[in-house]
Amino acid sequence: MRHKKKGRKLGRQPSHRKRMLAGQVKALIAHGKVDTTVARAKESQVLAEKLVTWAKEDTTHNRRMAFRVLQDKQAVKKLFEEIGPRYKDRPGGYTRVLKLPPRRGDGAEMARLTWVEESSG
């Protein structure tokens, strides 16, 4: 039984799953959007939200925790210098998952993970 077990397995070993999700979040930071399956988008969303929460407070400890996940200095720099300050006054919900038409090859449910535009007021 999987009582109180959070997260999806996504058909991967734990190490592969962590690297895959980190790669998706790195792409989100770099490009502002990621097109993937719905399940992967929802799992990547959890990780992205956690990283932005860390980035709202620019401390050495938070930067090290973010680097531990992302393993990319440029992504950490952009996260803490651009994305974190953008959502400084927002208590959560920094990303959104938008459904897309099914993938042509296998009919998989697709989604786009994007940043939420900060409110101007």
N, C-alpha and C positions, 0 to 999 in steps of 0.2 A: 504494500500500500504506500501511496505517496503523500500521506497526510503531512501538511505543513511544509511541503517541499516547493519552494518558489522557483520560477523560471522554466523555460522550455529547453529540452535537450537538443532540438534541431538536428537530430541524427548525427551528432558529432561527439567525439571524445572531449572531455572537459578542456584540455589544453588547446585543441583545435577550435573549439567553440569560443573560448576567451579571446584568442587571436583574431578570429573571424569578426567578432563583434567589435573589437578594438579597431580593426581595419575599417569597418563600416563607419564608426564614429570619426575616425581620422578623415575619411572621405567627406563626411558631413561638415566637419570643421573647415576643410580645404575648399569645398565647392558649394556649400550651403544647401545641398540636397543630395539624397541618395535614393535610387530606384531599386527596390528589392522585393522579396516576398513579404506578405503581411506579417507572418510570424517573426521573421528576422527583423523587420522594421520595429515591431513592438518591443522586442528584446533589446535592440540597439537604442531605442528611445529611453529605456530604463537607465542604461549606462551613460548616455549623453546628458540626461537630466542630473545625474549624480555629479558628473564632471563640471557642469556649469555651476552647480551649487558650490563646489570647491572653488571655482574660478571667481566667484563673486567676492571672495576675501583672498587677496593676493599675499599669501605667506609662503615662506620657504617650504614648510611642511605640506601645504596644499599643492604646491608645484611638484614636489617629489611624489606625492600620491598620484597625481595626474600623469606624471612621466612613467610611473610604475605600470599604469594601465596602457598608455598610448605608445610608449617606447619611441617617441619622435619629438625632438626638441622644438622644431618649427611649429608643430601642431600645438604643443603646450604653450609656446609663446603667443600664438594667435588666440588660443583659448583664453589666456589670462589678460592679454592686452586689448583685445577687441570684443570678444563674445561675453566674457564675464561682466565688464562694465556696462555693456548694453542692457543687461537684465538685472542690474544692481537693485532696483526697487521692485522687482517682480518676485513674488513669493514661491513661484514654481510654474510648471507648464511652459517650458521654454521651447518645446518641439511639438510638432503635430504630425500625424500619420494620415495621409490622404489616399483613398483607394483609387487604383488605376484599373484599366481594362485587363483581362486575363492575358498571360503571356501566350504568344502564338504557338510556340513549340510544344508545350505540355499542358497549357491551360491553367497554370498555377496562378493563384490570386496574387496580384501585384499591388504594391503600395509605394508611395513617395514619402520619405521622411524629410521634413524641412524645419527650419527655425520659424518660430512665431515672430511676427513683426512686433516690435515694441510699441506700446500705445503712446500716442502723442498728446497726452493730456492728463 
